[in-house]
C-alpha cells in the first residue's frame, strides 16, 4: 500500500488475474475484504430502485 514502508509486515499486494476494475472496500463492512461487496448500502428492493442506484451512484 502507498503509506507502507518497504519492510512493512501489514502490506497488501493485489494481482488481478485479468484486466478489470477492482472496487476496494473503504468502510470495512464487506464480507470479501479488501474488495467491496456493496454491504455499505441497504439492498435495493425493486427494479426501479436498482436502476436509480445504478444511474445516481447511491
N, CA, C and O atoms as a Tripos MOL2 file, in Angstrom:
@<TRIPOS>MOLECULE
protein
  232   231    58     0     0
PROTEIN
NO_CHARGES

@<TRIPOS>ATOM
      1 N           0.8420   -1.1690    0.0000 N.3       1 UNK1
      2 CA          0.0000    0.0000    0.0000 C.3       1 UNK1
      3 C           0.8960    1.2440    0.0000 C.2       1 UNK1
      4 O           2.0450    1.1710    0.4360 O.2       1 UNK1
      5 N           0.3960    2.3650   -0.4740 N.am      2 UNK2
      6 CA          1.2480    3.5450   -0.6390 C.3       2 UNK2
      7 C           1.8670    4.0820    0.6470 C.2       2 UNK2
      8 O           2.9770    4.6120    0.6000 O.2       2 UNK2
      9 N           1.2010    3.9690    1.7870 N.am      3 UNK3
     10 CA          1.7170    4.5410    3.0250 C.3       3 UNK3
     11 C           2.5520    3.5580    3.8310 C.2       3 UNK3
     12 O           2.8390    3.8170    5.0000 O.2       3 UNK3
     13 N           2.9400    2.4630    3.2500 N.am      4 UNK4
     14 CA          3.6700    1.4170    3.9580 C.3       4 UNK4
     15 C           5.1470    1.4620    3.5570 C.2       4 UNK4
     16 O           5.4770    1.6030    2.3790 O.2       4 UNK4
     17 N           6.0270    1.3390    4.5500 N.am      5 UNK5
     18 CA          7.4610    1.2970    4.2630 C.3       5 UNK5
     19 C           7.8110   -0.0400    3.6250 C.2       5 UNK5
     20 O           7.0320   -0.9860    3.7420 O.2       5 UNK5
     21 N           8.9530   -0.1550    2.9540 N.am      6 UNK6
     22 CA          9.3190   -1.4110    2.2900 C.3       6 UNK6
     23 C           9.3890   -2.6220    3.2260 C.2       6 UNK6
     24 O           9.1640   -3.7470    2.7790 O.2       6 UNK6
     25 N           9.6920   -2.4200    4.5030 N.am      7 UNK7
     26 CA          9.7830   -3.5420    5.4350 C.3       7 UNK7
     27 C           8.4820   -3.7560    6.2250 C.2       7 UNK7
     28 O           8.4740   -4.4800    7.2200 O.2       7 UNK7
     29 N           7.4140   -3.1450    5.7910 N.am      8 UNK8
     30 CA          6.1210   -3.2400    6.4830 C.3       8 UNK8
     31 C           5.5690   -4.6670    6.3980 C.2       8 UNK8
     32 O           5.5320   -5.2580    5.3190 O.2       8 UNK8
     33 N           5.1460   -5.2100    7.5270 N.am      9 UNK9
     34 CA          4.5870   -6.5610    7.5760 C.3       9 UNK9
     35 C           3.0940   -6.5760    7.2460 C.2       9 UNK9
     36 O           2.5380   -7.6450    6.9930 O.2       9 UNK9
     37 N           2.4350   -5.4250    7.2430 N.am     10 UNK10
     38 CA          0.9950   -5.3390    7.0270 C.3      10 UNK10
     39 C           0.6460   -4.9680    5.5870 C.2      10 UNK10
     40 O          -0.5070   -4.6440    5.3000 O.2      10 UNK10
     41 N           1.6100   -5.0100    4.6870 N.am     11 UNK11
     42 CA          1.3500   -4.5870    3.3150 C.3      11 UNK11
     43 C           0.4420   -5.5850    2.6050 C.2      11 UNK11
     44 O           0.3100   -6.7330    3.0310 O.2      11 UNK11
     45 N          -0.1770   -5.1390    1.5290 N.am     12 UNK12
     46 CA         -1.1040   -5.9560    0.7600 C.3      12 UNK12
     47 C          -0.7460   -5.8140   -0.7130 C.2      12 UNK12
     48 O          -0.6310   -4.6990   -1.2220 O.2      12 UNK12
     49 N          -0.5710   -6.9210   -1.3860 N.am     13 UNK13
     50 CA         -0.2460   -6.8980   -2.8050 C.3      13 UNK13
     51 C          -1.4270   -7.4580   -3.5820 C.2      13 UNK13
     52 O          -1.8620   -8.5820   -3.3330 O.2      13 UNK13
     53 N          -1.9460   -6.6760   -4.5230 N.am     14 UNK14
     54 CA         -3.0850   -7.0940   -5.3300 C.3      14 UNK14
     55 C          -2.5980   -7.4890   -6.7170 C.2      14 UNK14
     56 O          -1.8830   -6.7270   -7.3680 O.2      14 UNK14
     57 N          -2.9830   -8.6750   -7.1690 N.am     15 UNK15
     58 CA         -2.6240   -9.1460   -8.5050 C.3      15 UNK15
     59 C          -3.8920   -9.5980   -9.2300 C.2      15 UNK15
     60 O          -4.3140  -10.7430   -9.0730 O.2      15 UNK15
     61 N          -4.5000   -8.7190  -10.0170 N.am     16 UNK16
     62 CA         -5.6950   -9.1170  -10.7620 C.3      16 UNK16
     63 C          -5.3460  -10.1940  -11.7890 C.2      16 UNK16
     64 O          -4.2890  -10.1310  -12.4190 O.2      16 UNK16
     65 N          -6.2260  -11.1770  -11.9600 N.am     17 UNK17
     66 CA         -5.9930  -12.2520  -12.9090 C.3      17 UNK17
     67 C          -6.1400  -11.7820  -14.3500 C.2      17 UNK17
     68 O          -5.5070  -12.3350  -15.2490 O.2      17 UNK17
     69 N          -6.9430  -10.7990  -14.5720 N.am     18 UNK18
     70 CA         -7.1170  -10.2330  -15.9030 C.3      18 UNK18
     71 C          -7.3890   -8.7450  -15.7270 C.2      18 UNK18
     72 O          -7.6020   -8.2750  -14.6090 O.2      18 UNK18
     73 N          -7.3820   -8.0140  -16.8190 N.am     19 UNK19
     74 CA         -7.6420   -6.5790  -16.7190 C.3      19 UNK19
     75 C          -9.0810   -6.3670  -16.2780 C.2      19 UNK19
     76 O         -10.0140   -6.8120  -16.9470 O.2      19 UNK19
     77 N          -9.2560   -5.6990  -15.1700 N.am     20 UNK20
     78 CA        -10.5820   -5.4640  -14.6230 C.3      20 UNK20
     79 C         -10.5340   -4.2830  -13.6670 C.2      20 UNK20
     80 O          -9.4580   -3.8030  -13.3110 O.2      20 UNK20
     81 N         -11.6810   -3.8300  -13.2640 N.am     21 UNK21
     82 CA        -11.7580   -2.7730  -12.2540 C.3      21 UNK21
     83 C         -11.9030   -3.4270  -10.8950 C.2      21 UNK21
     84 O         -12.7410   -4.3070  -10.6990 O.2      21 UNK21
     85 N         -11.0890   -2.9950   -9.9730 N.am     22 UNK22
     86 CA        -11.1670   -3.5030   -8.6090 C.3      22 UNK22
     87 C         -11.8630   -2.4680   -7.7490 C.2      22 UNK22
     88 O         -11.4490   -1.3090   -7.7110 O.2      22 UNK22
     89 N         -12.8970   -2.8690   -7.0700 N.am     23 UNK23
     90 CA        -13.5890   -1.9910   -6.1420 C.3      23 UNK23
     91 C         -13.1390   -2.3680   -4.7440 C.2      23 UNK23
     92 O         -13.5270   -3.4100   -4.2160 O.2      23 UNK23
     93 N         -12.3250   -1.5220   -4.1520 N.am     24 UNK24
     94 CA        -11.7900   -1.8020   -2.8270 C.3      24 UNK24
     95 C         -12.6940   -1.2100   -1.7550 C.2      24 UNK24
     96 O         -13.1740   -0.0840   -1.8850 O.2      24 UNK24
     97 N         -12.9200   -1.9740   -0.7030 N.am     25 UNK25
     98 CA        -13.7820   -1.5510    0.3980 C.3      25 UNK25
     99 C         -13.0660   -0.5120    1.2560 C.2      25 UNK25
    100 O         -11.9020   -0.6840    1.6190 O.2      25 UNK25
    101 N         -13.7750    0.5630    1.5730 N.am     26 UNK26
    102 CA        -13.2200    1.5920    2.4500 C.3      26 UNK26
    103 C         -14.0150    1.7200    3.7380 C.2      26 UNK26
    104 O         -13.6520    2.5060    4.6130 O.2      26 UNK26
    105 N         -15.1090    0.9460    3.8680 N.am     27 UNK27
    106 CA        -15.9470    1.0580    5.0660 C.3      27 UNK27
    107 C         -15.7680   -0.1240    6.0170 C.2      27 UNK27
    108 O         -16.2680   -0.0820    7.1410 O.2      27 UNK27
    109 N         -15.0720   -1.1650    5.5970 N.am     28 UNK28
    110 CA        -14.7970   -2.3780    6.3950 C.3      28 UNK28
    111 C         -16.0310   -3.2240    6.6650 C.2      28 UNK28
    112 O         -16.0040   -4.0570    7.5710 O.2      28 UNK28
    113 N         -17.1060   -3.0440    5.9180 N.am     29 UNK29
    114 CA        -18.3150   -3.8490    6.1150 C.3      29 UNK29
    115 C         -18.3870   -5.0400    5.1630 C.2      29 UNK29
    116 O         -19.2490   -5.9030    5.3230 O.2      29 UNK29
    117 N         -17.5100   -5.0970    4.1940 N.am     30 UNK30
    118 CA        -17.5420   -6.1570    3.1920 C.3      30 UNK30
    119 C         -17.1970   -7.5110    3.7950 C.2      30 UNK30
    120 O         -16.3350   -7.6060    4.6690 O.2      30 UNK30
    121 N         -17.8660   -8.5530    3.3310 N.am     31 UNK31
    122 CA        -17.5420   -9.9210    3.7490 C.3      31 UNK31
    123 C         -16.3970  -10.4730    2.9130 C.2      31 UNK31
    124 O         -15.8850  -11.5580    3.1900 O.2      31 UNK31
    125 N         -15.9970   -9.7220    1.8850 N.am     32 UNK32
    126 CA        -14.9580  -10.1760    0.9660 C.3      32 UNK32
    127 C         -13.8190   -9.1560    0.9140 C.2      32 UNK32
    128 O         -13.3960   -8.7530   -0.1690 O.2      32 UNK32
    129 N         -13.3230   -8.7400    2.0800 N.am     33 UNK33
    130 CA        -12.2460   -7.7490    2.1190 C.3      33 UNK33
    131 C         -11.0160   -8.2810    1.4080 C.2      33 UNK33
    132 O         -10.7330   -9.4750    1.5010 O.2      33 UNK33
    133 N         -10.2890   -7.4570    0.7140 N.am     34 UNK34
    134 CA        -10.3370   -5.9990    0.6370 C.3      34 UNK34
    135 C         -11.2780   -5.4740   -0.4360 C.2      34 UNK34
    136 O         -11.2700   -4.2760   -0.7200 O.2      34 UNK34
    137 N         -12.0920   -6.3420   -1.0420 N.am     35 UNK35
    138 CA        -12.9630   -5.9280   -2.1320 C.3      35 UNK35
    139 C         -14.3390   -5.5050   -1.6210 C.2      35 UNK35
    140 O         -14.8380   -6.0440   -0.6330 O.2      35 UNK35
    141 N         -14.9390   -4.5450   -2.2980 N.am     36 UNK36
    142 CA        -16.2670   -4.0540   -1.9320 C.3      36 UNK36
    143 C         -17.3270   -5.0310   -2.4330 C.2      36 UNK36
    144 O         -17.2820   -5.4600   -3.5850 O.2      36 UNK36
    145 N         -18.2750   -5.3800   -1.5760 N.am     37 UNK37
    146 CA        -19.3940   -6.2260   -1.9910 C.3      37 UNK37
    147 C         -20.7280   -5.4920   -1.8710 C.2      37 UNK37
    148 O         -21.7830   -6.1120   -2.0030 O.2      37 UNK37
    149 N         -20.6980   -4.1850   -1.6240 N.am     38 UNK38
    150 CA        -21.9140   -3.3840   -1.5380 C.3      38 UNK38
    151 C         -22.5910   -3.4180   -0.1840 C.2      38 UNK38
    152 O         -23.7140   -2.9300   -0.0590 O.2      38 UNK38
    153 N         -21.9570   -3.9720    0.8330 N.am     39 UNK39
    154 CA        -22.5610   -4.0800    2.1640 C.3      39 UNK39
    155 C         -22.8130   -2.7280    2.8160 C.2      39 UNK39
    156 O         -23.5790   -2.6470    3.7760 O.2      39 UNK39
    157 N         -22.1940   -1.6770    2.3250 N.am     40 UNK40
    158 CA        -22.3540   -0.3450    2.9030 C.3      40 UNK40
    159 C         -23.7160    0.2610    2.5760 C.2      40 UNK40
    160 O         -24.1190    1.2420    3.2020 O.2      40 UNK40
    161 N         -24.4260   -0.3050    1.6110 N.am     41 UNK41
    162 CA        -25.7260    0.2200    1.1890 C.3      41 UNK41
    163 C         -26.8390   -0.7550    1.5380 C.2      41 UNK41
    164 O         -26.6320   -1.9670    1.4950 O.2      41 UNK41
    165 N         -28.0200   -0.2440    1.8840 N.am     42 UNK42
    166 CA        -29.1490   -1.1560    2.0740 C.3      42 UNK42
    167 C         -29.5290   -1.7760    0.7290 C.2      42 UNK42
    168 O         -29.3300   -1.1420   -0.3070 O.2      42 UNK42
    169 N         -30.0650   -2.9850    0.7150 N.am     43 UNK43
    170 CA        -30.4160   -3.6280   -0.5560 C.3      43 UNK43
    171 C         -31.5340   -2.8790   -1.2840 C.2      43 UNK43
    172 O         -32.4630   -2.3700   -0.6570 O.2      43 UNK43
    173 N         -31.4350   -2.8190   -2.5980 N.am     44 UNK44
    174 CA        -32.4900   -2.2200   -3.4130 C.3      44 UNK44
    175 C         -33.5910   -3.2630   -3.5820 C.2      44 UNK44
    176 O         -33.3250   -4.3840   -4.0130 O.2      44 UNK44
    177 N         -34.8220   -2.8960   -3.2440 N.am     45 UNK45
    178 CA        -35.9120   -3.8710   -3.2170 C.3      45 UNK45
    179 C         -36.5530   -4.1190   -4.5740 C.2      45 UNK45
    180 O         -36.9930   -5.2350   -4.8480 O.2      45 UNK45
    181 N         -36.6140   -3.1210   -5.4130 N.am     46 UNK46
    182 CA        -37.2910   -3.2890   -6.7000 C.3      46 UNK46
    183 C         -36.4150   -2.8770   -7.8650 C.2      46 UNK46
    184 O         -35.3330   -2.3210   -7.6780 O.2      46 UNK46
    185 N         -36.8890   -3.1530   -9.0590 N.am     47 UNK47
    186 CA        -36.1340   -2.8270  -10.2600 C.3      47 UNK47
    187 C         -35.9090   -1.3190  -10.3850 C.2      47 UNK47
    188 O         -34.8220   -0.8860  -10.7680 O.2      47 UNK47
    189 N         -36.9180   -0.5280  -10.0670 N.am     48 UNK48
    190 CA        -36.7720    0.9330  -10.1470 C.3      48 UNK48
    191 C         -35.6820    1.4170   -9.1960 C.2      48 UNK48
    192 O         -34.8920    2.2920   -9.5520 O.2      48 UNK48
    193 N         -35.6350    0.8560   -7.9930 N.am     49 UNK49
    194 CA        -34.5900    1.2320   -7.0310 C.3      49 UNK49
    195 C         -33.2070    0.8440   -7.5370 C.2      49 UNK49
    196 O         -32.2440    1.5920   -7.3690 O.2      49 UNK49
    197 N         -33.1110   -0.3340   -8.1610 N.am     50 UNK50
    198 CA        -31.8210   -0.7860   -8.6930 C.3      50 UNK50
    199 C         -31.3330    0.1360   -9.8000 C.2      50 UNK50
    200 O         -30.1570    0.4970   -9.8350 O.2      50 UNK50
    201 N         -32.2390    0.5230  -10.7160 N.am     51 UNK51
    202 CA        -31.8490    1.4350  -11.7900 C.3      51 UNK51
    203 C         -31.4860    2.8070  -11.2380 C.2      51 UNK51
    204 O         -30.5200    3.4230  -11.6870 O.2      51 UNK51
    205 N         -32.2550    3.2880  -10.2680 N.am     52 UNK52
    206 CA        -31.9710    4.5900   -9.6670 C.3      52 UNK52
    207 C         -30.5840    4.5840   -9.0290 C.2      52 UNK52
    208 O         -29.8180    5.5330   -9.1940 O.2      52 UNK52
    209 N         -30.2630    3.5150   -8.3010 N.am     53 UNK53
    210 CA        -28.9540    3.4040   -7.6600 C.3      53 UNK53
    211 C         -27.8420    3.3200   -8.7080 C.2      53 UNK53
    212 O         -26.7820    3.9240   -8.5420 O.2      53 UNK53
    213 N         -28.0850    2.5720   -9.7830 N.am     54 UNK54
    214 CA        -27.0780    2.4060  -10.8290 C.3      54 UNK54
    215 C         -26.7390    3.7390  -11.4790 C.2      54 UNK54
    216 O         -25.5650    4.0550  -11.6710 O.2      54 UNK54
    217 N         -27.7620    4.5250  -11.8210 N.am     55 UNK55
    218 CA        -27.5150    5.7780  -12.5230 C.3      55 UNK55
    219 C         -27.1160    6.9220  -11.6050 C.2      55 UNK55
    220 O         -26.4140    7.8340  -12.0410 O.2      55 UNK55
    221 N         -27.5410    6.9010  -10.3550 N.am     56 UNK56
    222 CA        -27.1880    8.0060   -9.4560 C.3      56 UNK56
    223 C         -25.9460    7.7040   -8.6350 C.2      56 UNK56
    224 O         -25.3420    8.6220   -8.0820 O.2      56 UNK56
    225 N         -25.5490    6.4350   -8.5420 N.am     57 UNK57
    226 CA        -24.3700    6.0750   -7.7650 C.3      57 UNK57
    227 C         -24.6340    5.9990   -6.2800 C.2      57 UNK57
    228 O         -23.6910    6.0380   -5.4890 O.2      57 UNK57
    229 N         -25.8940    5.8910   -5.8750 N.am     58 UNK58
    230 CA        -26.2180    5.8200   -4.4410 C.3      58 UNK58
    231 C         -26.8630    4.5140   -4.1030 C.2      58 UNK58
    232 O         -27.2050    4.2760   -2.9440 O.2      58 UNK58
@<TRIPOS>BOND
     1     1     2 1
     2     2     3 1
     3     3     4 2
     4     3     5 am
     5     5     6 1
     6     6     7 1
     7     7     8 2
     8     7     9 am
     9     9    10 1
    10    10    11 1
    11    11    12 2
    12    11    13 am
    13    13    14 1
    14    14    15 1
    15    15    16 2
    16    15    17 am
    17    17    18 1
    18    18    19 1
    19    19    20 2
    20    19    21 am
    21    21    22 1
    22    22    23 1
    23    23    24 2
    24    23    25 am
    25    25    26 1
    26    26    27 1
    27    27    28 2
    28    27    29 am
    29    29    30 1
    30    30    31 1
    31    31    32 2
    32    31    33 am
    33    33    34 1
    34    34    35 1
    35    35    36 2
    36    35    37 am
    37    37    38 1
    38    38    39 1
    39    39    40 2
    40    39    41 am
    41    41    42 1
    42    42    43 1
    43    43    44 2
    44    43    45 am
    45    45    46 1
    46    46    47 1
    47    47    48 2
    48    47    49 am
    49    49    50 1
    50    50    51 1
    51    51    52 2
    52    51    53 am
    53    53    54 1
    54    54    55 1
    55    55    56 2
    56    55    57 am
    57    57    58 1
    58    58    59 1
    59    59    60 2
    60    59    61 am
    61    61    62 1
    62    62    63 1
    63    63    64 2
    64    63    65 am
    65    65    66 1
    66    66    67 1
    67    67    68 2
    68    67    69 am
    69    69    70 1
    70    70    71 1
    71    71    72 2
    72    71    73 am
    73    73    74 1
    74    74    75 1
    75    75    76 2
    76    75    77 am
    77    77    78 1
    78    78    79 1
    79    79    80 2
    80    79    81 am
    81    81    82 1
    82    82    83 1
    83    83    84 2
    84    83    85 am
    85    85    86 1
    86    86    87 1
    87    87    88 2
    88    87    89 am
    89    89    90 1
    90    90    91 1
    91    91    92 2
    92    91    93 am
    93    93    94 1
    94    94    95 1
    95    95    96 2
    96    95    97 am
    97    97    98 1
    98    98    99 1
    99    99   100 2
   100    99   101 am
   101   101   102 1
   102   102   103 1
   103   103   104 2
   104   103   105 am
   105   105   106 1
   106   106   107 1
   107   107   108 2
   108   107   109 am
   109   109   110 1
   110   110   111 1
   111   111   112 2
   112   111   113 am
   113   113   114 1
   114   114   115 1
   115   115   116 2
   116   115   117 am
   117   117   118 1
   118   118   119 1
   119   119   120 2
   120   119   121 am
   121   121   122 1
   122   122   123 1
   123   123   124 2
   124   123   125 am
   125   125   126 1
   126   126   127 1
   127   127   128 2
   128   127   129 am
   129   129   130 1
   130   130   131 1
   131   131   132 2
   132   131   133 am
   133   133   134 1
   134   134   135 1
   135   135   136 2
   136   135   137 am
   137   137   138 1
   138   138   139 1
   139   139   140 2
   140   139   141 am
   141   141   142 1
   142   142   143 1
   143   143   144 2
   144   143   145 am
   145   145   146 1
   146   146   147 1
   147   147   148 2
   148   147   149 am
   149   149   150 1
   150   150   151 1
   151   151   152 2
   152   151   153 am
   153   153   154 1
   154   154   155 1
   155   155   156 2
   156   155   157 am
   157   157   158 1
   158   158   159 1
   159   159   160 2
   160   159   161 am
   161   161   162 1
   162   162   163 1
   163   163   164 2
   164   163   165 am
   165   165   166 1
   166   166   167 1
   167   167   168 2
   168   167   169 am
   169   169   170 1
   170   170   171 1
   171   171   172 2
   172   171   173 am
   173   173   174 1
   174   174   175 1
   175   175   176 2
   176   175   177 am
   177   177   178 1
   178   178   179 1
   179   179   180 2
   180   179   181 am
   181   181   182 1
   182   182   183 1
   183   183   184 2
   184   183   185 am
   185   185   186 1
   186   186   187 1
   187   187   188 2
   188   187   189 am
   189   189   190 1
   190   190   191 1
   191   191   192 2
   192   191   193 am
   193   193   194 1
   194   194   195 1
   195   195   196 2
   196   195   197 am
   197   197   198 1
   198   198   199 1
   199   199   200 2
   200   199   201 am
   201   201   202 1
   202   202   203 1
   203   203   204 2
   204   203   205 am
   205   205   206 1
   206   206   207 1
   207   207   208 2
   208   207   209 am
   209   209   210 1
   210   210   211 1
   211   211   212 2
   212   211   213 am
   213   213   214 1
   214   214   215 1
   215   215   216 2
   216   215   217 am
   217   217   218 1
   218   218   219 1
   219   219   220 2
   220   219   221 am
   221   221   222 1
   222   222   223 1
   223   223   224 2
   224   223   225 am
   225   225   226 1
   226   226   227 1
   227   227   228 2
   228   227   229 am
   229   229   230 1
   230   230   231 1
   231   231   232 2
@<TRIPOS>SUBSTRUCTURE
     1 UNK1         2 RESIDUE 1 A UNK
     2 UNK2         6 RESIDUE 1 A UNK
     3 UNK3        10 RESIDUE 1 A UNK
     4 UNK4        14 RESIDUE 1 A UNK
     5 UNK5        18 RESIDUE 1 A UNK
     6 UNK6        22 RESIDUE 1 A UNK
     7 UNK7        26 RESIDUE 1 A UNK
     8 UNK8        30 RESIDUE 1 A UNK
     9 UNK9        34 RESIDUE 1 A UNK
    10 UNK10       38 RESIDUE 1 A UNK
    11 UNK11       42 RESIDUE 1 A UNK
    12 UNK12       46 RESIDUE 1 A UNK
    13 UNK13       50 RESIDUE 1 A UNK
    14 UNK14       54 RESIDUE 1 A UNK
    15 UNK15       58 RESIDUE 1 A UNK
    16 UNK16       62 RESIDUE 1 A UNK
    17 UNK17       66 RESIDUE 1 A UNK
    18 UNK18       70 RESIDUE 1 A UNK
    19 UNK19       74 RESIDUE 1 A UNK
    20 UNK20       78 RESIDUE 1 A UNK
    21 UNK21       82 RESIDUE 1 A UNK
    22 UNK22       86 RESIDUE 1 A UNK
    23 UNK23       90 RESIDUE 1 A UNK
    24 UNK24       94 RESIDUE 1 A UNK
    25 UNK25       98 RESIDUE 1 A UNK
    26 UNK26      102 RESIDUE 1 A UNK
    27 UNK27      106 RESIDUE 1 A UNK
    28 UNK28      110 RESIDUE 1 A UNK
    29 UNK29      114 RESIDUE 1 A UNK
    30 UNK30      118 RESIDUE 1 A UNK
    31 UNK31      122 RESIDUE 1 A UNK
    32 UNK32      126 RESIDUE 1 A UNK
    33 UNK33      130 RESIDUE 1 A UNK
    34 UNK34      134 RESIDUE 1 A UNK
    35 UNK35      138 RESIDUE 1 A UNK
    36 UNK36      142 RESIDUE 1 A UNK
    37 UNK37      146 RESIDUE 1 A UNK
    38 UNK38      150 RESIDUE 1 A UNK
    39 UNK39      154 RESIDUE 1 A UNK
    40 UNK40      158 RESIDUE 1 A UNK
    41 UNK41      162 RESIDUE 1 A UNK
    42 UNK42      166 RESIDUE 1 A UNK
    43 UNK43      170 RESIDUE 1 A UNK
    44 UNK44      174 RESIDUE 1 A UNK
    45 UNK45      178 RESIDUE 1 A UNK
    46 UNK46      182 RESIDUE 1 A UNK
    47 UNK47      186 RESIDUE 1 A UNK
    48 UNK48      190 RESIDUE 1 A UNK
    49 UNK49      194 RESIDUE 1 A UNK
    50 UNK50      198 RESIDUE 1 A UNK
    51 UNK51      202 RESIDUE 1 A UNK
    52 UNK52      206 RESIDUE 1 A UNK
    53 UNK53      210 RESIDUE 1 A UNK
    54 UNK54      214 RESIDUE 1 A UNK
    55 UNK55      218 RESIDUE 1 A UNK
    56 UNK56      222 RESIDUE 1 A UNK
    57 UNK57      226 RESIDUE 1 A UNK
    58 UNK58      230 RESIDUE 1 A UNK
